[in-house]
Amino acid sequence: MTIYDRPFDPNRPLNRSGCICGRHRSQPEHDHEAARTMMCEPVAAQSDEKRYEGVVASAVMRQVFPQEAARRAFLKTVGASTALAVLSQFFPLKTATEVFAEGGAIEKKDLKVGFIPITCATPIIMAKPMGFYEKHGLNVDVIKTAGWAVIRDKTLNKEYDAAHMLSPMPLAISLGVGSNPVPYVVPAIENINGQAITLSIKHKDKRDPKSWKGFKFAVPFDYSMHNYLLRYYLAEAGLDPDQDVQIRAVPPPEMVANLRADNIDGFLGPDPMNQRAVFDGVGFIHMLSKEMWDGHPCCAFAASKEFITGAPNTYAALLKAIIDATAFAHLPENRKAIAEAIAPANYINQPVTVLEQILTGTFADGLGSIQKDANRVDFDPFPYESFAVWILTQMKRWGQIKGDVDYAGVAKQVFLATDTTKLMKEVGLTPPASTTKSFAVMGKTFDPAKPEEYVNSFAIKRAS
C-alpha cells in the first residue's frame, strides 16, 4: 500500500493528527474517548467547525481540570453540552476555534516560482492551471526559465520566491559548491524516476556501454541526478567518466537539437527530451533511469531558508499546494488530463501525445517497439534524508566536495522530511514511518548509515 492509495479528494478536510477530530493519536483512541467522555461526536457527524471546536474545548478543559479524574467526573455530572456552555462563559471558544481552523495568516499571497519546461516539474506546473495554488489561498505565477544556472541565480537574487530545482542543487547551494553558500532546503521531491539514457539513432547497434569510449554526452547540470547516474552507469561498465568520454552540461530544451546536429552522441536527460528525440526520429531510448535505481529522486521543490522562516504560513500553504498536486499526479487516471494541462507553450510546449506517452508509461522506444512501464515516471513528495546522503556520496566520489562531510547533518538540514511529514498529515496523506531508508543502485545496496564506506568501495572515483 502506498501513501496515495486513498482516492484524491481536493476538498478533503485537513487532518491535524491521527484521528478525525485532530486531538488523538489514532482513530481507535478517538472512538474510545468519544464513548468515555461524550466530548466527541461520531466521525460521520462531525463538520470541520465541530472538529476544531473539539480540539479547542479539549485544551481548555485540560487547563481547567488538569487531573483526568476530575475532568471525567465533571463531564459525567453535567454532560458534554452543558460543559461546553459553561466553558464558553469564561473563554471565547468560538473565536479561538475560528483562529485555530484558519491557522496563521498568509504573509504573501502573490508568489513567483521558476521552473524548467520538463515533466519533472509536473506538480509545480499543473498546480497553476488545475487550481491547487488557489485552493490554498495563493496567487502563484509559474515562470518558464531557460536553464538551471538561471533558476539558481534568480532564486538567490530573490526574483523567484521558490523554484523547481534538481534535487542535488540545494545541497550544493547550501555547501557553497559552485556558488556562495546560502542555506537552501528541499521540502518536497517533485518526481521519482522520469529520466533515460537516449542515444543518437546512428548508435542503435552500440548497446554495450563498453563500446562508448570517446562518446560525447550531455546532462542538464553538473549538480544533477542525471550526471551522477550517468557517471555511475559508465563506471560500472569500466569507463572513467572524466577520461574515456566527454560529459557536458546542456539545458534540457536544447538536448534534442544537439543530438540532431550531431554535437553529442547521447544524453542522460529528463523527459520530455527522451521521448521527443524518439518522436523526431533522431534518437532511441537505451535505458530508463529506473532500471538503474527504481524510485530514485530527480527534481525537487526548493526554497531558501530565509523564505520559509520569514514567511512560514506562506511557505506552509505553498508546500501543501505542491503536496496536493503531487498526490493528484501520482494517480494513473489523472495523467491524461495532466498532459493536456501542462502541454501549452507557456508551460512545457510539447505535443500532448509526447507527454501522454511519458506520463502513462506506454511509449515508443525508437527501436520499433512499444514499451509499457507504468512507473516510468512517478510522483512522491517525500524527501528522504537518505536520498540526500546518497547524493552527497556522489559529490564526494567525483571531487565536487572534499574532506570530511557531515552526511547525516547536511541531509537533515536540507531535506526537510520532518516538515513534509507534518504537512502531508494536514492534507490528509500518510507519510512514511521513517525519514530514511536503504535502497539499491544497479544491484548494489546503499546503507545511509555508512556513506564513507560506500564512497571508498568504488574502483573508479576522483581522489579525495
C-alpha positions in Angstrom: 0.0 0.0 0.0 1.3 3.4 -0.9 0.7 6.8 0.7 -1.7 7.6 -2.1 -4.0 4.5 -2.1 -6.9 6.7 -0.9 -8.6 8.4 -3.9 -7.6 12.0 -4.1 -10.2 14.5 -3.0 -9.3 18.2 -3.3 -11.9 19.1 -0.8 -10.8 16.6 1.9 -10.7 18.3 5.4 -7.3 18.8 6.9 -6.2 16.1 9.4 -4.0 17.7 12.1 -3.4 14.5 14.0 -4.0 10.8 13.8 -7.8 10.9 14.1 -10.7 12.8 12.6 -11.1 15.3 15.4 -7.4 16.2 15.5 -6.7 15.5 19.1 -5.9 11.8 19.3 -3.0 9.7 18.1 -5.3 7.3 16.3 -8.9 6.8 15.2 -9.4 3.9 17.7 -8.3 6.3 20.5 -10.7 8.9 19.3 -13.6 6.3 19.3 -12.6 5.1 22.8 -12.6 8.6 24.3 -15.8 9.5 22.5 -17.6 6.8 24.3 -15.9 7.6 27.5 -16.2 11.4 27.7 -19.0 12.3 25.2 -16.9 15.2 24.0 -16.5 13.8 20.5 -19.4 13.1 18.1 -19.4 10.1 15.8 -17.0 10.6 12.8 -19.7 10.8 10.2 -21.5 13.6 12.1 -18.5 15.9 12.5 -18.1 19.1 10.5 -14.8 21.0 10.2 -16.1 23.5 12.7 -17.1 20.8 15.2 -13.8 19.1 14.8 -11.8 22.3 15.6 -14.2 23.2 18.4 -13.4 19.8 19.9 -9.7 20.5 19.8 -10.0 23.9 21.4 -12.6 22.8 24.0 -10.4 19.8 25.0 -7.4 22.1 25.5 -9.4 24.5 27.7 -10.9 21.6 29.7 -7.4 20.3 30.4 -6.4 23.7 31.8 -9.4 24.0 34.0 -9.3 20.4 35.2 -5.6 19.2 35.0 -6.5 16.0 36.7 -8.2 13.5 34.4 -10.3 12.0 37.2 -11.8 15.5 38.0 -12.3 16.2 34.3 -14.2 12.9 33.8 -16.3 13.5 36.9 -17.3 16.9 35.7 -18.3 15.7 32.3 -20.2 12.8 33.7 -22.1 15.1 36.1 -23.1 17.9 33.7 -22.8 16.3 30.2 -20.8 17.4 27.2 -23.2 20.1 26.0 -23.5 21.8 29.4 -19.7 21.6 29.8 -19.2 23.5 26.6 -21.8 26.1 27.6 -20.1 26.6 30.9 -16.7 26.9 29.3 -18.0 29.4 26.8 -19.0 31.8 29.6 -15.3 32.1 30.7 -13.4 31.5 27.4 -14.2 32.7 23.8 -14.4 29.2 22.4 -16.0 30.4 19.1 -13.2 33.0 18.4 -10.5 30.5 19.4 -12.0 27.9 17.2 -12.0 30.2 14.2 -8.4 31.2 14.7 -7.4 27.6 15.1 -9.2 26.5 12.0 -7.8 29.2 9.8 -4.2 28.9 11.0 -1.8 31.8 10.7 -2.5 34.5 8.0 -0.6 34.1 4.8 2.1 36.7 4.7 2.5 36.9 1.0 -0.2 35.6 -1.4 1.4 36.7 -4.7 4.4 34.5 -5.5 6.8 33.7 -8.3 8.0 30.2 -8.8 10.5 29.3 -11.5 10.5 26.1 -13.5 12.4 24.4 -16.3 10.0 23.0 -19.0 10.3 19.3 -18.3 7.9 16.7 -17.0 9.8 16.6 -13.7 8.2 19.9 -12.9 4.7 18.5 -13.4 3.3 19.2 -9.9 4.7 22.7 -9.8 3.3 23.5 -13.3 -0.1 21.7 -13.1 -0.8 23.3 -9.7 -1.4 26.6 -11.6 -3.9 25.6 -14.4 -5.6 22.9 -12.2 -6.2 25.3 -9.2 -4.1 23.8 -6.4 -2.4 27.1 -5.6 -5.7 28.9 -5.4 -7.2 26.2 -3.2 -4.5 27.0 -0.6 -5.1 30.8 -0.8 -2.2 31.7 -3.1 -1.8 33.5 -6.4 1.3 31.9 -8.0 2.9 32.9 -11.2 4.9 29.9 -12.6 7.7 31.2 -14.8 9.4 29.2 -17.5 13.2 29.5 -17.2 16.0 28.8 -19.7 18.4 26.7 -17.6 19.4 25.6 -14.1 22.1 28.2 -13.5 19.4 30.9 -14.3 17.0 29.2 -11.9 19.7 29.2 -9.2 20.7 32.8 -9.7 17.1 34.2 -9.9 16.2 32.4 -6.7 19.3 33.5 -4.9 18.6 37.1 -6.1 15.0 36.7 -4.8 13.4 37.3 -8.2 11.7 33.9 -7.5 10.2 33.1 -4.1 10.8 29.4 -4.7 11.7 27.1 -7.6 11.8 23.8 -9.4 15.4 22.6 -8.9 17.4 19.4 -9.5 17.4 17.6 -6.1 21.2 18.0 -5.7 21.2 21.7 -6.3 20.0 22.9 -2.8 22.7 20.7 -1.3 25.4 22.3 -3.5 24.0 25.8 -2.8 23.9 25.2 1.0 27.5 23.9 0.9 28.7 26.7 -1.3 29.7 24.3 -4.2 29.6 26.3 -7.4 28.2 29.4 -5.7 28.4 31.2 -2.4 26.9 29.2 0.5 23.3 30.0 1.2 21.1 27.8 3.3 18.6 26.1 1.0 16.0 23.4 1.6 14.1 20.6 -0.2 10.7 20.3 1.5 9.3 18.1 -1.4 10.6 15.9 -4.1 8.8 16.6 -7.4 9.3 13.3 -9.2 10.9 9.9 -8.9 12.3 8.1 -11.9 11.5 10.0 -15.1 14.9 10.1 -16.8 16.6 8.0 -19.5 19.7 7.4 -21.5 18.9 8.4 -25.0 21.4 7.8 -27.8 21.6 9.0 -31.4 19.8 6.8 -33.8 23.1 6.1 -35.6 24.3 4.2 -32.4 21.4 1.8 -32.4 23.8 -1.1 -32.8 26.0 0.1 -29.9 24.0 -1.1 -26.9 27.0 -2.2 -24.8 28.4 0.8 -22.9 31.9 -0.7 -23.1 31.7 0.4 -26.8 31.1 4.1 -25.9 34.7 5.2 -25.3 35.1 8.6 -26.9 31.3 9.4 -26.9 30.1 12.9 -26.0 27.2 13.0 -23.6 25.0 15.8 -22.3 23.5 16.1 -18.8 21.3 19.0 -17.6 23.7 20.3 -14.9 26.8 19.3 -13.0 24.8 19.0 -9.8 22.1 16.7 -11.0 20.9 13.1 -10.6 21.4 12.8 -14.3 25.2 13.5 -14.0 25.6 11.1 -11.1 23.6 8.3 -12.6 25.3 8.6 -15.9 28.7 8.5 -14.2 27.7 5.6 -12.1 26.5 3.6 -15.2 29.6 4.3 -17.2 31.9 3.5 -14.2 30.1 0.2 -13.7 30.9 -0.6 -17.4 34.6 0.2 -16.7 34.7 3.6 -18.3 36.2 6.6 -16.5 33.6 9.4 -16.9 36.3 12.0 -16.9 38.9 10.3 -19.1 37.0 7.9 -21.5 34.1 10.1 -22.5 33.1 13.8 -22.5 30.2 15.0 -20.3 28.9 18.5 -20.8 26.1 20.5 -19.3 23.3 21.3 -21.8 19.9 22.9 -20.9 17.2 20.2 -21.4 15.3 22.2 -24.1 18.5 22.2 -26.2 19.3 18.5 -25.9 17.3 17.1 -28.8 18.7 19.9 -31.2 22.2 19.0 -30.1 21.5 15.3 -30.8 20.1 16.1 -34.2 23.1 18.3 -35.1 25.5 15.5 -34.1 27.1 17.7 -31.4 26.5 14.9 -28.9 26.2 11.1 -29.1 23.6 10.9 -26.4 22.3 12.3 -23.1 21.0 11.2 -19.8 18.2 13.7 -19.5 14.8 14.4 -18.2 11.6 13.9 -20.1 10.1 15.0 -22.4 13.6 15.2 -24.1 14.0 11.4 -24.4 10.5 10.9 -25.9 10.8 13.9 -28.1 14.1 12.5 -29.6 12.1 9.4 -30.5 9.2 11.4 -31.7 11.5 13.4 -34.0 13.3 10.2 -35.2 16.7 11.4 -34.1 17.3 9.1 -31.1 16.2 6.0 -29.2 15.8 5.2 -25.5 18.7 3.0 -24.5 17.6 2.6 -20.8 15.2 4.2 -18.4 16.9 5.5 -15.3 14.5 3.4 -13.1 16.4 0.4 -14.4 19.4 1.6 -12.5 17.6 2.7 -9.4 13.8 2.3 -9.2 12.4 5.1 -7.1 15.3 7.5 -7.3 14.6 11.2 -6.8 15.0 13.5 -9.7 13.8 17.1 -9.3 12.6 19.0 -6.2 10.7 21.9 -5.0 13.2 24.2 -3.3 13.3 27.4 -1.3 15.7 29.4 0.7 15.8 29.0 4.5 15.2 32.8 4.6 11.9 32.4 2.7 10.5 29.6 4.9 11.4 31.3 8.2 10.4 34.8 7.0 7.0 33.8 5.7 6.2 30.5 7.4 2.5 30.5 6.7 3.1 31.3 3.0 5.6 28.5 2.9 3.2 26.1 4.5 0.4 27.0 2.1 2.8 26.7 -0.9 4.1 23.3 0.2 0.6 22.0 0.9 -0.4 23.0 -2.7 2.6 21.2 -4.1 2.0 18.1 -2.0 -1.7 18.1 -3.1 -0.7 18.4 -6.7 1.9 15.6 -6.4 -0.7 13.3 -4.9 -3.0 14.0 -7.8 -0.3 13.4 -10.3 0.6 10.1 -8.7 -2.8 8.6 -9.7 -2.7 7.0 -13.2 -6.3 8.0 -14.0 -5.3 11.7 -13.8 -2.3 11.5 -16.1 -4.0 12.3 -19.5 -5.7 15.3 -18.1 -2.4 16.5 -16.7 -0.7 16.0 -20.0 -3.3 18.4 -21.6 -2.9 20.9 -18.8 0.9 21.2 -19.0 1.4 20.9 -22.8 0.7 24.6 -23.8 3.5 26.9 -24.9 3.7 28.8 -21.7 4.4 25.5 -19.8 6.2 22.6 -21.4 5.4 23.4 -25.0 5.3 19.8 -26.3 2.7 17.7 -28.2 0.2 16.2 -25.9 0.9 12.7 -27.4 4.6 13.0 -26.3 3.5 13.9 -22.8 0.9 11.1 -22.6 3.5 8.5 -23.6 5.7 9.6 -20.7 3.0 10.0 -18.1 1.0 6.9 -18.9 4.1 4.7 -19.4 3.1 3.3 -22.8 5.7 4.6 -25.2 7.6 4.1 -28.4 11.3 3.3 -27.7 12.7 4.5 -31.1 13.8 0.9 -32.0 10.5 -0.1 -33.4 8.9 -1.4 -30.2 6.2 -0.1 -27.8 7.1 -0.4 -24.2 4.9 -0.4 -21.2 6.1 0.8 -17.8 3.5 2.5 -15.5 6.4 3.7 -13.3 8.5 5.3 -16.0 7.8 8.5 -14.0 6.0 8.8 -10.7 5.3 11.5 -8.2 6.1 11.1 -4.5 6.8 14.2 -2.4 8.7 12.7 0.5 12.3 14.0 0.7 14.0 11.0 2.4 17.2 12.1 4.1 18.9 9.0 2.7 18.4 10.4 -0.8 20.5 13.4 0.2 23.1 11.2 1.8 23.5 9.2 -1.5 23.8 12.4 -3.5 26.5 13.7 -1.1 28.4 10.4 -1.6 28.5 11.0 -5.3 29.5 14.6 -4.9 32.4 13.3 -2.8 33.1 10.4 -5.2 33.6 12.8 -8.2 35.5 15.5 -6.4 32.8 18.2 -6.1 33.2 18.2 -2.4 36.4 17.3 -0.5 37.4 16.5 3.0 35.2 15.3 5.8 31.4 15.5 5.2 28.7 15.6 7.8 26.4 13.4 5.7 23.6 13.0 8.1 23.7 16.5 9.4 23.6 18.2 6.0 20.9 15.8 4.8 18.7 16.7 7.8 19.2 20.4 7.3 18.4 20.4 3.6 16.0 17.6 3.0 13.1 18.6 5.3 11.5 15.3 5.9 10.1 16.4 9.2 8.3 19.4 7.7 6.9 17.2 4.9 5.6 14.6 7.4 3.7 17.3 9.3 2.1 18.9 6.2 1.3 15.6 4.5 -0.8 14.8 7.5 -2.5 18.2 7.2 -3.7 17.5 3.7 -4.9 14.0 4.6 -2.0 11.9 3.4 0.0 9.3 5.4 3.8 9.9 5.3 6.4 7.2 5.6 7.2 6.0 9.1 10.9 6.8 8.8 12.8 9.7 7.3 15.5 7.4 5.9 15.6 4.1 4.0 18.0 1.8 2.3 17.9 1.1 -1.4 19.9 -0.5 -4.3 21.6 1.3 -7.2 22.5 -1.1 -10.1 22.2 -4.0 -7.6 24.5 -2.5 -5.0 22.8 -1.8 -1.7 23.3 1.6 -0.2 23.3 1.9 3.6 22.8 5.6 4.5 24.5 4.9 7.9 27.8 4.1 6.2 28.3 6.7 3.5 32.1 6.9 3.6 32.4 3.1 3.3 30.2 3.4 0.2 32.4 6.1 -1.4 35.6 4.1 -0.7 34.1 0.9 -2.2 34.2 2.2 -5.8 37.2 1.4 -8.0 36.6 4.4 -10.3 36.4 7.7 -8.4 38.3 11.0 -8.1 41.0 11.4 -5.4 39.5 13.0 -2.3 
